[in-house]
Structure formats: C-alpha cells, structure tokens
Amino acid sequence: MRGRESYQFGPFTLDVDERRLLRDRADVHLAPKAYDVLVALVREAGRLVTKPELLARVWTEAFVEQGILTVHIASVRKALGDANRHPSYIETVSRAGYRFIAPITKAPSEDERAALRVASRPLEVYELVGRGRSHLLSGSYFKVADAVAAFRSAIEIDPTHAAAHAGLALASCAQASLRTVPHLRAYADAKASALRALAMDDGCADAQVALGTVLFLSEWDWIGAERSLRRALDINPAHSEGLLQYGSLLETLGDLEQGLRFKQQALERDSRSALVFVNIAMSYWHQRRYDDVITWAIRALDLDSRHLLAGEFLAGAYWEKGDLEPFFAENLRRAEVFGVPEDVLAQLKRSCAAMEEAFATGGQTKVARYILEHIPRPEATTGSPESAAASIQLAVFYGRVGDLGAAFEHLDRALDARDPALVHLAVAPQWDRLRGDPRFDDRLARMGLVPRRS
C-alpha cells in the first residue's frame, strides 16, 4: 500500500499527491511551477537548496535563467503571506539559494497509520477473529451464528480492522448457504462488509473471497467471481475457503476434475476440516462417484455428527445408488441427532416404513410419489429459507415421477429467487431427469451456463 505525501506547516497543508495547497481547509492558488518550487523546498526543509539544484528539480526538461526563481519565490511568499525581510517560511541565502525554515509535520503514510493501529489493537480483537474463522471452517449450521457474533464483537472493539469486516462477510455468506437467514439479505450484507474491508485493505484475501462468493452464488457473475477468487489466491495461495469456492466455481462451469484438484489443495491446508470434507464429497457427487461421496460424508460426520450438509450428501448418495435402507436409516439418524420431538420422530418412522413398502412394489419412482403426496412442506412463495429449499426439492421430486411440467414450474420459482443451490444446475445429478428437455437448456442459458456433456 503506497503512503500519501502530505506536509503540514503553520495553518497550511501541502498535499503533494493531489497537488493542493490548503490554508486550513481552503484552497490556496499557486501557478504550477511556483507549486513545484514550494514542494522542492518543503521536501528539503531546514536545508539550503541551491539555485542550480532548484532549477534542475523544477525545470527538468528545459534550460532557464536563475532569475526566474525570483519571480516564483515571490509568488510562493505571497501565497503563504510570508515577509521577505523577516520570513517565517522561506529564507533567502544570498547568492546561494533558499531554505524552508518553518517547522513541518509530515503526515503519516497509510502503512504507518496501519502499523499504529495494529500496535494499539487489543489482543482480544485477534482472538475474536480467529475464533470466528474456526467456526466457519467447521461448516456447521450450529456455529455460523457464533461466527457472526465473534466478528461483530471484534468490529465493536476496532471498527478499522479489515479482517474483522472480511470475516463478517464470509459469515454472512455461510448464513446464506446454510439458509439460517434469507439468502438475498445475507449476500447483500456480505457484499457490503467485503467492500468495506477492501476499502480498508485492498490486499485482504478474506474480503476478496467473500466478494467472489457473492458474485458466484448470488449474482451468478461467473467472470467477476473468478476474478475476485483468483485475486484472493494470488494474495494467499493457501486460503482454504478461496480454494474451495474456486474449485466449486470451476465445477459449475463444467471442469469437474480441476475443481476437485483445487479442493484437494484445501485439504492439504486443513486436513481436519469438516467443511473441506463436505466440499470434496460435493465434487464426487457431481462426478456421480457415490461411493466416494459416502466415504467423505462419513469422514465429516465423524468430526461432527450434526453436520447438516454431510448428512444430506450421505442420504443423497444412498438414494442415487438405490440403497434405500441406509437412506431411510440416515434420515432417522439425523432426526434423532437434531432432537426432533418424539411425536415427529414417530411419524417419520411410520413414513419410512411406508416408503420401504412403496420401494418394494414400485421402486424409487413410487417412493418419490409418496414423498410428494405425504410429506408436509412449506409454501414455496413465502420467501423464507425453508420455502426456497422447498422449491428445489419439489422440482427434483416432480422430475423423479416424470411430471416435468410441475418440475419446471418449481425450478422457475427457484430461479426467480436466485437460489444459490442452483449454481450447479448444469452438472449436479439430481437434475438428470430434466436433461435432454429443451426447457432445461433454456434455464441454463438464463443463468449463462452451458449444458453438461457426457
């Protein structure tokens, strides 16, 4: 970060970067060369600047007589209100040159001000930011609120700490992805916090990752997202969330192998992160390698038995393999782990038994039909996180039973809401029943995506 060159003397401020001379807050007019003479003298305050030296500094590309200095020195003195016989600012050294004699204060550079802030920043701020990052790397639904609280506490103590604002931006992105708050509001908050952090420190990798995440998941700006995420990885090549999001973006754009490789780099950085494990499970999900999905989802659940996304990928992989017994078992396990009421758990067990019977007589299609007919669901038009998720689920299950009209109706609702779960529409297996229909390619084109090629 480059420091600004600014000097203060008496009531004057000389802002070299802006080529301005201010008296208090009012501009003082100086001709360009007179201004350059003043800058040259102020930079050497207290030292004699000879006439040949002054001419060489101000008139770098032309030869002029020394007499021109008298004219410009007089102009500077007039602007400063300086007396020739008893000067306060510019002293004439007979037959030699000039000396700037007023005491000056050089304004600290941005780097110097940042160093002062760091030196005076309480240790508690760093502890809070570290705690927030740890919560985010867990990828846990139950810890995202703690992450938000940690970053907000850090900002309350030091509003100038870019890393705290960037962390809050990443936490808002997590709220959107985990549907703890409506995604459009969360992403708007994330973008504002990321831009605030970047204004404080344009080299903040966390802020670039958060901005890239918003552009990726919410605005579907693939080019802008790639630019921000690449910038983050240029700043910090080992940034775990940056590697994960960039890998996910590459998968969205159809490069499944390269996307996985970036996520594996995050694994090298954080080998015990449930968030990393789940993202790798997601990569195998897109590649339809369901046994690998199961392996990595279980690894995440071994770290956190209540990990929401890990459980969803595990159940989804069993479903896609046609292993309905472990699929039902996983849904019951999650209900018990999350502590659902006994009456709800009893109803779920009855539903699972009925679906097992449906599977025995009609396979997955009959199970999907049972889900559509019997499982309560919120209205898909209320705008709540639950309703946003319902639009996705309904589109998928209607596709399963072959009712493509209803599937596209619910898919369009999710598209209108810019649901972040749709970013992998071109590659994710749950949409395979809709592929091949011209309406599906139209929806991809609406997002700026291309159909997946086998």
C-alpha positions in Angstrom: 0.0 0.0 0.0 1.5 3.3 -1.1 1.7 6.1 1.5 0.4 9.6 0.7 2.9 12.5 0.7 1.5 15.4 2.7 3.1 18.1 4.9 1.7 20.5 7.5 3.3 23.8 8.5 1.6 26.6 10.3 -2.1 26.8 9.0 -1.0 25.2 5.7 -1.3 21.6 4.3 0.7 20.7 1.3 -0.9 17.6 -0.4 1.7 16.5 -3.0 -0.4 13.7 -4.4 -3.4 15.9 -5.0 -1.2 19.0 -6.0 -3.1 21.1 -3.5 -2.0 23.8 -1.0 -4.6 24.4 1.7 -4.8 27.1 4.3 -6.9 25.4 7.0 -9.5 23.8 4.6 -9.4 26.5 1.9 -7.5 26.0 -1.4 -4.6 28.4 -2.0 -3.9 29.1 -5.7 -0.4 28.7 -7.0 0.8 28.5 -10.6 2.2 25.1 -11.5 5.9 26.0 -11.4 5.5 28.0 -8.2 3.8 25.0 -6.6 6.7 22.8 -7.8 9.3 25.2 -6.2 7.4 25.0 -2.9 7.3 21.2 -3.0 11.1 21.1 -3.7 11.9 23.4 -0.7 9.5 21.7 1.7 11.0 18.3 0.9 14.4 19.6 1.9 13.1 21.6 4.9 15.9 23.1 7.0 18.5 22.6 4.3 19.8 25.0 1.8 18.6 24.3 -1.7 20.9 26.0 -4.2 19.6 27.8 -7.2 21.1 25.3 -9.7 19.6 22.4 -7.7 16.2 24.1 -7.6 16.3 24.7 -11.3 17.3 21.1 -12.0 14.4 19.8 -9.9 11.6 22.0 -11.2 12.6 22.6 -14.8 13.8 19.1 -15.6 13.4 19.3 -19.4 14.2 22.9 -20.2 17.1 25.4 -19.6 16.0 28.6 -17.9 17.8 31.5 -16.3 18.2 31.7 -12.5 16.3 35.0 -12.5 13.0 33.1 -13.0 13.4 31.8 -9.4 12.9 35.2 -8.0 9.5 35.5 -9.7 8.3 32.2 -8.4 9.7 32.6 -4.9 7.8 35.9 -4.7 4.6 34.2 -5.8 5.0 31.5 -3.2 5.7 34.0 -0.4 2.6 36.0 -1.4 0.5 32.8 -1.2 1.9 32.0 2.2 1.7 35.6 3.5 5.4 35.5 4.1 7.6 38.6 4.6 10.8 39.0 2.6 12.7 40.9 5.3 11.6 38.7 8.3 10.4 35.4 6.7 8.5 32.7 8.6 8.7 30.1 5.8 11.3 30.8 3.1 14.7 32.2 3.8 16.9 33.7 1.1 20.5 32.7 1.3 22.3 35.5 -0.5 23.8 34.4 -3.9 23.3 30.8 -3.0 19.7 29.7 -2.9 16.7 29.2 -0.5 15.9 27.4 2.7 12.5 26.4 4.0 12.7 27.3 7.7 9.2 26.7 9.2 8.7 23.6 11.3 6.9 20.9 9.3 5.0 17.8 10.2 4.9 15.0 7.6 1.5 13.2 7.6 1.9 9.5 8.3 1.5 7.2 5.3 -1.3 4.6 5.1 1.2 1.9 6.0 2.4 3.9 9.0 -1.2 4.5 10.2 -2.0 0.9 9.7 1.1 -0.1 11.8 0.0 2.3 14.5 -3.5 0.7 14.5 -2.0 -2.8 14.7 0.3 -1.8 17.5 -2.6 -0.3 19.5 -5.1 -3.0 18.6 -6.2 -5.1 21.6 -5.2 -8.8 21.6 -8.9 -9.7 22.1 -9.6 -8.5 18.5 -7.3 -11.1 17.0 -8.7 -13.8 19.3 -12.3 -13.0 18.2 -11.4 -13.0 14.5 -9.5 -16.3 15.0 -12.5 -17.8 16.8 -14.8 -16.7 14.0 -12.6 -18.3 11.4 -12.6 -21.5 13.3 -16.4 -21.6 13.5 -16.6 -21.0 9.7 -14.1 -23.8 8.9 -16.3 -26.3 10.7 -19.0 -25.6 8.1 -21.6 -26.3 10.9 -25.1 -25.0 10.8 -25.0 -24.5 14.5 -21.8 -22.5 14.6 -22.4 -19.9 12.0 -24.3 -17.6 14.5 -21.3 -17.9 16.8 -19.0 -16.8 13.9 -21.2 -13.8 13.2 -21.1 -12.8 16.9 -17.3 -13.2 17.1 -16.7 -10.9 14.1 -19.2 -8.3 15.2 -17.6 -8.2 18.7 -14.2 -7.7 17.0 -15.6 -4.8 14.9 -17.2 -3.2 18.0 -13.7 -3.1 19.7 -11.9 -2.0 16.5 -14.1 -0.7 13.6 -10.9 -0.2 11.5 -9.8 -3.9 11.4 -10.3 -5.1 7.8 -10.0 -8.7 8.7 -13.0 -8.5 11.1 -15.2 -7.0 8.4 -14.0 -9.6 5.9 -14.7 -12.3 8.4 -18.2 -11.0 8.9 -18.7 -11.0 5.1 -17.7 -14.7 5.0 -20.0 -15.5 7.9 -22.9 -13.8 6.0 -22.1 -16.0 3.0 -22.3 -19.0 5.3 -25.7 -17.9 6.6 -27.0 -17.7 3.1 -25.6 -21.1 2.1 -26.9 -22.8 5.2 -30.2 -21.0 5.0 -30.1 -19.6 8.5 -31.4 -16.3 7.1 -32.9 -15.4 3.7 -30.1 -15.7 1.2 -30.6 -12.4 -0.7 -30.4 -10.4 2.5 -27.4 -12.3 3.7 -25.5 -11.9 0.4 -26.3 -8.2 0.4 -24.8 -7.9 3.9 -21.8 -9.9 2.8 -21.1 -7.8 -0.2 -21.3 -4.6 1.9 -18.9 -6.0 4.5 -16.5 -7.3 1.9 -16.4 -3.9 0.1 -15.9 -2.2 3.4 -12.9 -4.4 4.2 -11.4 -3.9 0.8 -11.7 -0.1 1.2 -9.6 -0.5 4.4 -7.1 -3.0 2.9 -7.3 -4.0 -0.8 -4.9 -6.8 -0.1 -7.3 -8.6 2.2 -7.8 -12.2 0.8 -10.8 -12.9 3.0 -12.6 -9.9 1.6 -11.8 -11.0 -2.0 -13.2 -14.5 -1.2 -16.4 -13.1 0.2 -16.9 -10.8 -2.7 -16.2 -13.6 -5.1 -18.7 -15.9 -3.2 -21.5 -13.3 -3.6 -20.8 -12.8 -7.3 -20.7 -16.6 -7.7 -23.6 -17.9 -5.6 -26.0 -14.9 -5.6 -25.3 -12.8 -8.7 -24.3 -15.6 -11.0 -21.5 -13.4 -12.3 -19.1 -16.1 -13.3 -16.4 -13.8 -14.7 -16.5 -11.4 -11.8 -16.4 -14.3 -9.3 -13.4 -15.9 -11.0 -11.6 -12.5 -10.9 -12.2 -12.0 -7.2 -11.3 -15.6 -6.2 -8.2 -15.6 -8.4 -7.2 -12.3 -6.7 -7.7 -13.9 -3.3 -5.5 -16.9 -4.2 -2.8 -14.6 -5.6 -2.7 -12.8 -2.2 -2.9 -16.1 -0.3 -2.5 -19.3 -2.3 -3.3 -21.4 0.8 -6.6 -19.7 1.6 -8.9 -22.7 2.3 -12.2 -21.0 1.6 -10.8 -19.4 -1.5 -9.6 -22.8 -2.8 -13.0 -24.4 -2.0 -15.0 -21.7 -3.7 -12.8 -21.5 -6.7 -13.0 -25.3 -7.1 -16.8 -25.1 -6.8 -16.9 -22.4 -9.4 -14.8 -24.5 -11.9 -17.3 -27.3 -11.3 -20.2 -25.0 -12.1 -18.5 -24.2 -15.4 -18.1 -27.9 -16.2 -14.5 -28.5 -15.2 -15.1 -31.2 -12.6 -11.6 -32.6 -12.4 -9.9 -29.3 -12.0 -12.5 -28.2 -9.4 -11.7 -31.3 -7.3 -8.0 -30.6 -7.6 -8.4 -27.1 -6.0 -10.5 -28.6 -3.2 -7.7 -31.2 -2.6 -5.3 -28.3 -2.2 -7.6 -27.0 0.6 -7.4 -30.5 2.2 -3.6 -30.2 2.3 -4.1 -26.9 4.2 -6.8 -28.1 6.6 -6.7 -31.9 6.8 -9.2 -32.0 9.7 -11.9 -29.6 8.4 -15.4 -30.9 8.1 -16.1 -28.1 5.6 -13.3 -29.3 3.4 -14.5 -32.9 3.6 -18.0 -31.9 2.6 -16.8 -29.9 -0.3 -14.8 -32.9 -1.6 -18.0 -35.1 -1.1 -19.7 -32.5 -3.3 -17.1 -32.8 -6.0 -17.6 -36.6 -6.1 -21.4 -36.0 -6.1 -21.1 -34.0 -9.3 -18.9 -36.8 -10.8 -21.5 -39.4 -9.8 -18.9 -41.3 -7.7 -21.4 -42.1 -5.0 -19.2 -44.5 -3.0 -16.6 -41.7 -2.7 -19.4 -39.3 -1.6 -20.3 -41.7 1.1 -16.7 -42.0 2.3 -16.1 -38.3 2.6 -19.5 -37.5 4.1 -18.9 -40.1 6.8 -15.5 -38.5 7.5 -17.2 -35.2 8.0 -19.8 -36.8 10.3 -17.1 -38.5 12.3 -15.9 -35.0 13.2 -19.4 -33.6 13.7 -22.4 -35.9 13.8 -24.8 -33.0 13.4 -23.1 -31.7 10.2 -26.2 -30.8 8.1 -24.6 -30.8 4.6 -22.6 -34.0 5.3 -25.9 -35.8 6.3 -27.6 -34.5 3.2 -24.9 -35.8 0.8 -24.8 -39.1 2.6 -28.5 -39.6 2.2 -28.4 -38.4 -1.3 -25.7 -40.8 -2.3 -27.6 -43.8 -0.8 -30.7 -42.6 -2.8 -28.8 -42.3 -6.1 -27.3 -45.8 -5.6 -30.7 -47.2 -4.9 -29.8 -48.3 -1.4 -33.0 -47.2 0.3 -32.4 -49.0 3.6 -29.4 -46.8 4.6 -31.2 -43.8 3.0 -34.1 -44.2 5.5 -31.7 -45.0 8.3 -29.7 -41.8 7.7 -32.8 -39.7 7.7 -33.9 -41.2 11.0 -30.4 -40.8 12.5 -30.4 -37.1 11.6 -33.8 -36.6 13.2 -32.6 -38.2 16.4 -29.4 -36.3 16.4 -31.2 -33.0 15.9 -33.5 -33.8 18.7 -36.9 -33.7 16.9 -39.9 -34.1 19.2 -41.0 -37.7 19.9 -44.3 -37.4 18.0 -42.5 -36.1 14.9 -39.9 -38.8 15.2 -42.6 -41.5 15.5 -44.4 -40.1 12.4 -41.1 -40.1 10.5 -40.6 -43.8 11.4 -44.0 -44.6 10.1 -43.3 -42.7 6.9 -40.0 -44.6 6.4 -41.8 -47.9 6.8 -44.4 -46.9 4.2 -41.7 -45.7 1.8 -39.9 -49.0 2.2 -43.1 -50.8 1.3 -43.5 -48.4 -1.7 -40.0 -49.1 -2.8 -40.6 -52.8 -2.7 -43.6 -52.6 -5.1 -42.7 -49.6 -7.3 -39.0 -48.6 -6.8 -37.8 -45.1 -6.4 -40.5 -43.5 -8.5 -43.1 -44.7 -6.1 -41.1 -43.5 -3.1 -40.8 -40.1 -4.8 -44.6 -40.0 -5.4 -45.2 -40.9 -1.7 -42.9 -38.0 -0.6 -44.8 -35.6 -2.8 -48.2 -36.8 -1.5 -47.5 -37.3 2.2 -44.5 -35.2 3.4 -45.6 -31.8 4.7 -43.9 -28.9 3.0 -44.0 -25.1 3.3 -45.5 -23.0 0.6 -42.8 -22.1 -2.0 -43.9 -18.5 -2.3 -43.3 -17.1 1.1 -39.7 -16.1 0.6 -38.4 -17.9 3.7 -35.3 -20.1 3.7 -37.4 -23.2 4.1 -39.6 -22.2 1.2 -36.6 -21.5 -1.0 -35.3 -25.0 -0.3 -38.7 -26.5 -0.9 -38.8 -25.1 -4.5 -35.6 -27.1 -5.2 -36.8 -30.3 -3.6 -40.2 -30.2 -5.3 -38.6 -29.6 -8.7 -36.3 -32.6 -8.1 -39.1 -35.0 -6.9 -41.5 -34.0 -9.7 -38.7 -34.8 -12.1 -38.3 -38.2 -10.5 -42.0 -39.0 -11.0 -41.9 -37.8 -14.6 -44.1 -34.7 -14.1 -41.8 -32.3 -15.9 -44.4 -29.5 -16.2 -44.5 -29.3 -12.4 -40.8 -29.8 -12.1 -40.1 -26.8 -14.4 -42.7 -24.7 -12.6 -40.9 -25.2 -9.2 -37.5 -24.8 -10.9 -38.6 -21.4 -12.2 -39.6 -20.3 -8.8 -36.1 -21.1 -7.5 -34.6 -19.3 -10.5 -36.7 -16.2 -9.8 -35.4 -16.3 -6.2 -31.8 -16.7 -7.4 -31.5 -19.6 -5.1 -27.7 -20.3 -4.5 -28.3 -24.1 -4.7 -28.9 -23.7 -8.4 -25.3 -22.8 -9.3 -24.5 -26.4 -10.1 -27.6 -26.9 -12.2 -25.5 -27.8 -15.2 -23.6 -30.6 -13.5 -25.4 -32.0 -10.5 -27.0 -35.5 -10.8 -30.3 -34.6 -9.1 -31.2 -32.7 -12.3 -30.5 -35.6 -14.7 -34.2 -36.4 -15.2 -34.7 -32.9 -16.7 -31.7 -33.0 -19.0 -32.5 -33.5 -22.7 -35.6 -31.5 -22.4 -35.2 -28.2 -24.4 -36.7 -26.3 -21.5 -33.8 -27.3 -19.3 -31.2 -25.9 -21.7 -33.3 -22.7 -21.7 -32.9 -22.4 -17.9 -29.2 -23.0 -18.2 -28.9 -20.2 -20.8 -30.8 -17.9 -18.4 -28.0 -18.4 -15.9 -25.3 -18.1 -18.5 -24.4 -21.8 -18.3 -23.9 -24.5 -20.9 -25.4 -28.0 -20.9 -23.3 -30.7 -19.4 -21.8 -33.1 -22.0 -21.4 -36.7 -21.1 
